[in-house]
Amino acid sequence: MSGLLRTIACRAVPALRGHTICPRANIHSRPAKEKIGAMETVVALGLFTLAILGPSGWILVHLEDYRKRA
C-alpha cells in the first residue's frame, strides 16, 4: 500500500508544484458592447437584495409563529 501511495505522491507533487496555474488575469481591453442604464442597475440590485435578504426577513417576521408550533 505504501508503494502505491509513494507512486501517486511522486507523480502528483511535481504537477501540483509546477507551473500549472496561469499567473495572468483574464482582463479584456475593450469596453462593453452595450451600456447598462441606471434603471437596469437599480432593478438588478433590488432583485439581488430581495433574493438574499428576503428569506431571512420572512423567517424573522414569522419567528413567533414558528415558536408557537414547537
Biopython code that builds the backbone (N, CA, C, O; Angstrom):
import numpy as np
from Bio.PDB.StructureBuilder import StructureBuilder

atoms = [
    (1, "MET", "N", (0.813, -1.193, 0.000)),
    (1, "MET", "CA", (0.000, 0.000, 0.000)),
    (1, "MET", "C", (0.862, 1.264, 0.000)),
    (1, "MET", "O", (0.546, 2.243, -0.677)),
    (2, "SER", "N", (1.949, 1.230, 0.765)),
    (2, "SER", "CA", (2.801, 2.416, 0.822)),
    (2, "SER", "C", (3.494, 2.665, -0.516)),
    (2, "SER", "O", (3.777, 3.811, -0.863)),
    (3, "GLY", "N", (3.769, 1.599, -1.267)),
    (3, "GLY", "CA", (4.369, 1.765, -2.588)),
    (3, "GLY", "C", (3.420, 2.470, -3.535)),
    (3, "GLY", "O", (3.838, 3.291, -4.352)),
    (4, "LEU", "N", (2.124, 2.143, -3.422)),
    (4, "LEU", "CA", (1.108, 2.797, -4.251)),
    (4, "LEU", "C", (1.009, 4.279, -3.900)),
    (4, "LEU", "O", (0.950, 5.133, -4.785)),
    (5, "LEU", "N", (0.992, 4.573, -2.613)),
    (5, "LEU", "CA", (0.922, 5.971, -2.189)),
    (5, "LEU", "C", (2.170, 6.741, -2.604)),
    (5, "LEU", "O", (2.081, 7.904, -2.999)),
    (6, "ARG", "N", (3.329, 6.100, -2.515)),
    (6, "ARG", "CA", (4.573, 6.745, -2.918)),
    (6, "ARG", "C", (4.558, 7.044, -4.412)),
    (6, "ARG", "O", (5.020, 8.102, -4.838)),
    (7, "THR", "N", (4.030, 6.121, -5.206)),
    (7, "THR", "CA", (3.951, 6.334, -6.651)),
    (7, "THR", "C", (3.018, 7.489, -6.982)),
    (7, "THR", "O", (3.332, 8.340, -7.814)),
    (8, "ILE", "N", (1.865, 7.507, -6.319)),
    (8, "ILE", "CA", (0.902, 8.596, -6.555)),
    (8, "ILE", "C", (1.505, 9.935, -6.132)),
    (8, "ILE", "O", (1.351, 10.938, -6.829)),
    (9, "ALA", "N", (2.199, 9.946, -4.976)),
    (9, "ALA", "CA", (2.792, 11.183, -4.483)),
    (9, "ALA", "C", (3.898, 11.674, -5.412)),
    (9, "ALA", "O", (4.023, 12.876, -5.650)),
    (10, "CYS", "N", (4.698, 10.749, -5.936)),
    (10, "CYS", "CA", (5.785, 11.151, -6.829)),
    (10, "CYS", "C", (5.256, 11.756, -8.125)),
    (10, "CYS", "O", (5.895, 12.624, -8.719)),
    (11, "ARG", "N", (4.099, 11.298, -8.552)),
    (11, "ARG", "CA", (3.530, 11.839, -9.788)),
    (11, "ARG", "C", (2.704, 13.094, -9.542)),
    (11, "ARG", "O", (2.650, 13.973, -10.401)),
    (12, "ALA", "N", (2.061, 13.191, -8.385)),
    (12, "ALA", "CA", (1.160, 14.315, -8.113)),
    (12, "ALA", "C", (1.905, 15.555, -7.646)),
    (12, "ALA", "O", (1.527, 16.665, -8.019)),
    (13, "VAL", "N", (2.941, 15.405, -6.849)),
    (13, "VAL", "CA", (3.625, 16.558, -6.271)),
    (13, "VAL", "C", (4.245, 17.455, -7.332)),
    (13, "VAL", "O", (4.060, 18.670, -7.254)),
    (14, "PRO", "N", (4.975, 16.930, -8.327)),
    (14, "PRO", "CA", (5.501, 17.849, -9.349)),
    (14, "PRO", "C", (4.405, 18.565, -10.128)),
    (14, "PRO", "O", (4.569, 19.716, -10.531)),
    (15, "ALA", "N", (3.290, 17.879, -10.337)),
    (15, "ALA", "CA", (2.199, 18.520, -11.070)),
    (15, "ALA", "C", (1.572, 19.632, -10.242)),
    (15, "ALA", "O", (1.177, 20.667, -10.779)),
    (16, "LEU", "N", (1.483, 19.417, -8.936)),
    (16, "LEU", "CA", (0.896, 20.448, -8.079)),
    (16, "LEU", "C", (1.844, 21.618, -7.859)),
    (16, "LEU", "O", (1.405, 22.761, -7.740)),
    (17, "ARG", "N", (3.128, 21.341, -7.806)),
    (17, "ARG", "CA", (4.103, 22.403, -7.568)),
    (17, "ARG", "C", (4.561, 23.080, -8.847)),
    (17, "ARG", "O", (5.175, 24.146, -8.801)),
    (18, "GLY", "N", (4.269, 22.472, -9.983)),
    (18, "GLY", "CA", (4.734, 23.014, -11.252)),
    (18, "GLY", "C", (4.000, 24.279, -11.645)),
    (18, "GLY", "O", (3.206, 24.819, -10.874)),
    (19, "HIS", "N", (4.272, 24.742, -12.845)),
    (19, "HIS", "CA", (3.671, 25.975, -13.339)),
    (19, "HIS", "C", (2.356, 25.675, -14.047)),
    (19, "HIS", "O", (2.159, 26.069, -15.196)),
    (20, "THR", "N", (1.476, 24.990, -13.373)),
    (20, "THR", "CA", (0.193, 24.648, -13.984)),
    (20, "THR", "C", (-0.812, 25.780, -13.854)),
    (20, "THR", "O", (-1.777, 25.841, -14.616)),
    (21, "ILE", "N", (-0.598, 26.678, -12.899)),
    (21, "ILE", "CA", (-1.521, 27.783, -12.691)),
    (21, "ILE", "C", (-1.021, 28.977, -13.492)),
    (21, "ILE", "O", (0.140, 29.370, -13.374)),
    (22, "CYS", "N", (-1.893, 29.549, -14.301)),
    (22, "CYS", "CA", (-1.527, 30.706, -15.104)),
    (22, "CYS", "C", (-1.563, 31.957, -14.223)),
    (22, "CYS", "O", (-2.615, 32.258, -13.659)),
    (23, "PRO", "N", (-0.475, 32.689, -14.084)),
    (23, "PRO", "CA", (-0.461, 33.843, -13.188)),
    (23, "PRO", "C", (-1.137, 35.087, -13.764)),
    (23, "PRO", "O", (-1.319, 36.075, -13.052)),
    (24, "ARG", "N", (-1.507, 35.051, -15.030)),
    (24, "ARG", "CA", (-2.114, 36.230, -15.640)),
    (24, "ARG", "C", (-3.608, 36.247, -15.400)),
    (24, "ARG", "O", (-4.251, 35.198, -15.381)),
    (25, "ALA", "N", (-4.154, 37.413, -15.220)),
    (25, "ALA", "CA", (-5.594, 37.583, -15.082)),
    (25, "ALA", "C", (-6.209, 37.743, -16.460)),
    (25, "ALA", "O", (-5.559, 38.215, -17.392)),
    (26, "ASN", "N", (-7.460, 37.347, -16.577)),
    (26, "ASN", "CA", (-8.170, 37.500, -17.845)),
    (26, "ASN", "C", (-8.801, 38.885, -17.885)),
    (26, "ASN", "O", (-9.950, 39.058, -17.479)),
    (27, "ILE", "N", (-8.067, 39.852, -18.363)),
    (27, "ILE", "CA", (-8.547, 41.226, -18.441)),
    (27, "ILE", "C", (-8.819, 41.555, -19.902)),
    (27, "ILE", "O", (-7.972, 41.339, -20.769)),
    (28, "HIS", "N", (-10.004, 42.078, -20.158)),
    (28, "HIS", "CA", (-10.369, 42.452, -21.519)),
    (28, "HIS", "C", (-10.136, 43.944, -21.691)),
    (28, "HIS", "O", (-10.461, 44.737, -20.808)),
    (29, "SER", "N", (-9.579, 44.317, -22.816)),
    (29, "SER", "CA", (-9.224, 45.712, -23.026)),
    (29, "SER", "C", (-10.321, 46.504, -23.736)),
    (29, "SER", "O", (-10.258, 47.732, -23.797)),
    (30, "ARG", "N", (-11.318, 45.813, -24.267)),
    (30, "ARG", "CA", (-12.379, 46.523, -24.979)),
    (30, "ARG", "C", (-13.509, 46.915, -24.029)),
    (30, "ARG", "O", (-13.738, 46.226, -23.035)),
    (31, "PRO", "N", (-14.211, 47.993, -24.311)),
    (31, "PRO", "CA", (-15.368, 48.351, -23.476)),
    (31, "PRO", "C", (-16.538, 47.399, -23.743)),
    (31, "PRO", "O", (-16.514, 46.620, -24.696)),
    (32, "ALA", "N", (-17.534, 47.475, -22.906)),
    (32, "ALA", "CA", (-18.708, 46.627, -23.059)),
    (32, "ALA", "C", (-19.432, 46.943, -24.369)),
    (32, "ALA", "O", (-19.370, 48.064, -24.874)),
    (33, "LYS", "N", (-20.116, 45.939, -24.905)),
    (33, "LYS", "CA", (-20.834, 46.141, -26.170)),
    (33, "LYS", "C", (-22.015, 47.086, -25.992)),
    (33, "LYS", "O", (-22.291, 47.913, -26.862)),
    (34, "GLU", "N", (-22.712, 46.963, -24.861)),
    (34, "GLU", "CA", (-23.865, 47.827, -24.606)),
    (34, "GLU", "C", (-23.713, 48.451, -23.221)),
    (34, "GLU", "O", (-23.232, 47.814, -22.284)),
    (35, "LYS", "N", (-24.129, 49.699, -23.116)),
    (35, "LYS", "CA", (-24.097, 50.376, -21.821)),
    (35, "LYS", "C", (-25.290, 49.908, -20.986)),
    (35, "LYS", "O", (-26.383, 49.697, -21.511)),
    (36, "ILE", "N", (-25.065, 49.751, -19.692)),
    (36, "ILE", "CA", (-26.139, 49.384, -18.778)),
    (36, "ILE", "C", (-26.643, 50.657, -18.129)),
    (36, "ILE", "O", (-25.871, 51.424, -17.553)),
    (37, "GLY", "N", (-27.936, 50.873, -18.227)),
    (37, "GLY", "CA", (-28.530, 52.095, -17.708)),
    (37, "GLY", "C", (-28.691, 52.071, -16.199)),
    (37, "GLY", "O", (-28.515, 51.040, -15.549)),
    (38, "ALA", "N", (-29.030, 53.237, -15.660)),
    (38, "ALA", "CA", (-29.199, 53.374, -14.212)),
    (38, "ALA", "C", (-30.405, 52.582, -13.721)),
    (38, "ALA", "O", (-30.356, 51.973, -12.653)),
    (39, "MET", "N", (-31.484, 52.587, -14.497)),
    (39, "MET", "CA", (-32.684, 51.869, -14.081)),
    (39, "MET", "C", (-32.428, 50.361, -14.059)),
    (39, "MET", "O", (-32.887, 49.672, -13.149)),
    (40, "GLU", "N", (-31.707, 49.847, -15.041)),
    (40, "GLU", "CA", (-31.389, 48.417, -15.052)),
    (40, "GLU", "C", (-30.532, 48.044, -13.850)),
    (40, "GLU", "O", (-30.701, 46.976, -13.263)),
    (41, "THR", "N", (-29.612, 48.930, -13.491)),
    (41, "THR", "CA", (-28.758, 48.687, -12.332)),
    (41, "THR", "C", (-29.578, 48.662, -11.048)),
    (41, "THR", "O", (-29.374, 47.796, -10.198)),
    (42, "VAL", "N", (-30.503, 49.603, -10.903)),
    (42, "VAL", "CA", (-31.343, 49.668, -9.706)),
    (42, "VAL", "C", (-32.211, 48.418, -9.602)),
    (42, "VAL", "O", (-32.349, 47.846, -8.521)),
    (43, "VAL", "N", (-32.790, 47.997, -10.708)),
    (43, "VAL", "CA", (-33.641, 46.808, -10.697)),
    (43, "VAL", "C", (-32.819, 45.569, -10.349)),
    (43, "VAL", "O", (-33.260, 44.740, -9.552)),
    (44, "ALA", "N", (-31.646, 45.435, -10.928)),
    (44, "ALA", "CA", (-30.803, 44.273, -10.656)),
    (44, "ALA", "C", (-30.365, 44.241, -9.192)),
    (44, "ALA", "O", (-30.426, 43.187, -8.559)),
    (45, "LEU", "N", (-29.930, 45.364, -8.649)),
    (45, "LEU", "CA", (-29.533, 45.407, -7.248)),
    (45, "LEU", "C", (-30.714, 45.138, -6.325)),
    (45, "LEU", "O", (-30.561, 44.480, -5.296)),
    (46, "GLY", "N", (-31.884, 45.640, -6.686)),
    (46, "GLY", "CA", (-33.089, 45.372, -5.889)),
    (46, "GLY", "C", (-33.448, 43.896, -5.876)),
    (46, "GLY", "O", (-33.816, 43.356, -4.833)),
    (47, "LEU", "N", (-33.346, 43.244, -7.017)),
    (47, "LEU", "CA", (-33.664, 41.815, -7.074)),
    (47, "LEU", "C", (-32.632, 40.984, -6.307)),
    (47, "LEU", "O", (-32.992, 40.019, -5.633)),
    (48, "PHE", "N", (-31.359, 41.352, -6.407)),
    (48, "PHE", "CA", (-30.339, 40.649, -5.635)),
    (48, "PHE", "C", (-30.584, 40.819, -4.136)),
    (48, "PHE", "O", (-30.465, 39.859, -3.374)),
    (49, "THR", "N", (-30.925, 42.034, -3.715)),
    (49, "THR", "CA", (-31.193, 42.294, -2.307)),
    (49, "THR", "C", (-32.386, 41.486, -1.830)),
    (49, "THR", "O", (-32.356, 40.905, -0.745)),
    (50, "LEU", "N", (-33.433, 41.447, -2.635)),
    (50, "LEU", "CA", (-34.622, 40.675, -2.282)),
    (50, "LEU", "C", (-34.319, 39.185, -2.216)),
    (50, "LEU", "O", (-34.812, 38.492, -1.326)),
    (51, "ALA", "N", (-33.524, 38.692, -3.139)),
    (51, "ALA", "CA", (-33.188, 37.265, -3.159)),
    (51, "ALA", "C", (-32.321, 36.869, -1.972)),
    (51, "ALA", "O", (-32.435, 35.753, -1.467)),
    (52, "ILE", "N", (-31.453, 37.777, -1.521)),
    (52, "ILE", "CA", (-30.554, 37.436, -0.422)),
    (52, "ILE", "C", (-31.214, 37.699, 0.934)),
    (52, "ILE", "O", (-31.143, 36.853, 1.825)),
    (53, "LEU", "N", (-31.843, 38.838, 1.099)),
    (53, "LEU", "CA", (-32.404, 39.209, 2.399)),
    (53, "LEU", "C", (-33.855, 38.799, 2.577)),
    (53, "LEU", "O", (-34.348, 38.777, 3.705)),
    (54, "GLY", "N", (-34.550, 38.477, 1.502)),
    (54, "GLY", "CA", (-35.968, 38.123, 1.587)),
    (54, "GLY", "C", (-36.253, 36.914, 2.462)),
    (54, "GLY", "O", (-37.070, 37.018, 3.377)),
    (55, "PRO", "N", (-35.616, 35.771, 2.224)),
    (55, "PRO", "CA", (-35.917, 34.599, 3.056)),
    (55, "PRO", "C", (-35.594, 34.784, 4.535)),
    (55, "PRO", "O", (-36.356, 34.340, 5.393)),
    (56, "SER", "N", (-34.479, 35.432, 4.840)),
    (56, "SER", "CA", (-34.149, 35.646, 6.253)),
    (56, "SER", "C", (-35.127, 36.634, 6.893)),
    (56, "SER", "O", (-35.483, 36.479, 8.061)),
    (57, "GLY", "N", (-35.556, 37.629, 6.155)),
    (57, "GLY", "CA", (-36.558, 38.558, 6.668)),
    (57, "GLY", "C", (-37.890, 37.868, 6.922)),
    (57, "GLY", "O", (-38.561, 38.150, 7.915)),
    (58, "TRP", "N", (-38.273, 36.962, 6.025)),
    (58, "TRP", "CA", (-39.509, 36.201, 6.201)),
    (58, "TRP", "C", (-39.454, 35.388, 7.491)),
    (58, "TRP", "O", (-40.424, 35.353, 8.249)),
    (59, "ILE", "N", (-38.326, 34.741, 7.739)),
    (59, "ILE", "CA", (-38.184, 33.931, 8.948)),
    (59, "ILE", "C", (-38.230, 34.813, 10.192)),
    (59, "ILE", "O", (-38.861, 34.446, 11.183)),
    (60, "LEU", "N", (-37.570, 35.971, 10.154)),
    (60, "LEU", "CA", (-37.584, 36.851, 11.322)),
    (60, "LEU", "C", (-38.975, 37.413, 11.590)),
    (60, "LEU", "O", (-39.354, 37.574, 12.750)),
    (61, "VAL", "N", (-39.736, 37.712, 10.561)),
    (61, "VAL", "CA", (-41.086, 38.241, 10.748)),
    (61, "VAL", "C", (-42.003, 37.178, 11.343)),
    (61, "VAL", "O", (-42.851, 37.493, 12.178)),
    (62, "HIS", "N", (-41.844, 35.923, 10.925)),
    (62, "HIS", "CA", (-42.713, 34.839, 11.376)),
    (62, "HIS", "C", (-42.088, 34.013, 12.503)),
    (62, "HIS", "O", (-42.489, 32.870, 12.719)),
    (63, "LEU", "N", (-41.123, 34.567, 13.216)),
    (63, "LEU", "CA", (-40.428, 33.835, 14.263)),
    (63, "LEU", "C", (-41.365, 33.423, 15.395)),
    (63, "LEU", "O", (-41.251, 32.314, 15.917)),
    (64, "GLU", "N", (-42.283, 34.296, 15.776)),
    (64, "GLU", "CA", (-43.236, 33.962, 16.839)),
    (64, "GLU", "C", (-44.147, 32.807, 16.427)),
    (64, "GLU", "O", (-44.485, 31.958, 17.252)),
    (65, "ASP", "N", (-44.542, 32.772, 15.163)),
    (65, "ASP", "CA", (-45.378, 31.659, 14.683)),
    (65, "ASP", "C", (-44.612, 30.347, 14.747)),
    (65, "ASP", "O", (-45.185, 29.312, 15.089)),
    (66, "TYR", "N", (-43.346, 30.376, 14.429)),
    (66, "TYR", "CA", (-42.530, 29.161, 14.475)),
    (66, "TYR", "C", (-42.323, 28.704, 15.922)),
    (66, "TYR", "O", (-42.252, 27.504, 16.183)),
    (67, "ARG", "N", (-42.226, 29.649, 16.863)),
    (67, "ARG", "CA", (-42.062, 29.280, 18.266)),
    (67, "ARG", "C", (-43.325, 28.643, 18.809)),
    (67, "ARG", "O", (-43.242, 27.726, 19.627)),
    (68, "LYS", "N", (-44.497, 29.102, 18.379)),
    (68, "LYS", "CA", (-45.766, 28.554, 18.852)),
    (68, "LYS", "C", (-45.970, 27.125, 18.382)),
    (68, "LYS", "O", (-46.601, 26.334, 19.083)),
    (69, "ARG", "N", (-45.455, 26.778, 17.217)),
    (69, "ARG", "CA", (-45.607, 25.416, 16.674)),
    (69, "ARG", "C", (-44.783, 24.421, 17.454)),
    (69, "ARG", "O", (-45.202, 23.273, 17.601)),
    (70, "ALA", "N", (-43.638, 24.809, 17.956)),
    (70, "ALA", "CA", (-42.734, 23.849, 18.608)),
    (70, "ALA", "C", (-43.133, 23.509, 20.004)),
    (70, "ALA", "O", (-42.460, 22.715, 20.663)),
]
sb = StructureBuilder()
sb.init_structure("model")
sb.init_model(0)
sb.init_chain("A")
sb.init_seg("    ")
for serial, (resi, resn, name, xyz) in enumerate(atoms, 1):
    if name == "N":
        sb.init_residue(resn, " ", resi, " ")
    sb.init_atom(name, np.array(xyz, "f"), 0.0, 1.0, " ", f" {name:<3s}", serial, name[0])
structure = sb.get_structure()
